[in-house]
Amino acid sequence: MRSFNSGPAGTLMMLVGVILAISSTWTAIARTGWAAAVPSILIGLSMTAVGYSLFARSRRTRSESSSDDD
């Protein structure tokens, strides 16, 4: 069976996504240019969601493999 630990990749994507979303929101608040910042905010939130999905799948796979070992 193919095993791919996506936990580190998911964690990295979550961090980058959160940083992108927060920095874009901060810039939009400071400059009141919401229309230009919305795509960056949505991309950051999407990266966070995909990263969390990878991270959760990695945890599920790890817990299933540890229960199979018992």
Secondary structure, 3 states (H helix, E strand, C coil): CCCCCCHHHHHHHHHHHHHHHHHHHHHHHHHCCHHHHHHHHHHHHHHHHHHHHHHHHHHHHHHHHHHHHC
